[in-house]
Amino acid sequence: MEGGSTILELENQFLEKFSSDRNSSYPETKITFRKLQSDDFSRGYYDVLSNLTTTGDVTQSQFEEQFSRIDPQNSETYKIIVGVDEATDRIVTNGTLLIEQKFIRECAACGHIEDIVVHKDYGKQGLGRDVLQVIKELAKINKCYKVILDCSDGYKGFYEKNDFEQKGVQMAKYNPEEED
């Protein structure tokens, strides 16, 4: 590790530098990229996620319980990154890196990218590219030998422009919702 820094310290240093560099290049919209915090429910976290998929009616208490289970500030597995508009203190983008420890490839790690989304009011400002760049760099810091993701055909071009290539086929099985 650089100068004895831990992976969490390297992640936080990278996030600070990335935000500073991005905001120097785009001073009209200052966005801070950082890890999800326990008080982000009130910053519109679910407003952003609802631009991606169905979120349900999650309460602040439910959010806080899930946050404490995942602990994205300190987790070695969950890297949930948000972009916060400094002018409004609202979350405007999100991306998640899940790090899977493997037994293959000399006990390597594989990164799974999830929940890349930009708030609809902030589209076409490069924030999708930015949050994806952050996630890819966090995967490097965490020594992931590869990062993979699933996306719909409509987003294939976006990911190809950001150095991804199609491999294999995605399969899914959704479990029926439990009855009350």
Secondary structure, 3 states (H helix, E strand, C coil): CHHHCCHHHHHHHHHHHHHHHHHHHCCCCCEEEEECCCCHHHHCHHHHHCCCCCCCCCCHHHHHHHHHHHCCCCCCCEEEEEEEECCCCEEEEEEEEEEEECCHHHHCEEEEEEEEEECHHHCCCCHHHHHHHHHHHHHHHCCEEEEEECCCHHHHHHHHHCCCCCCCCCCCCCCCCCCC
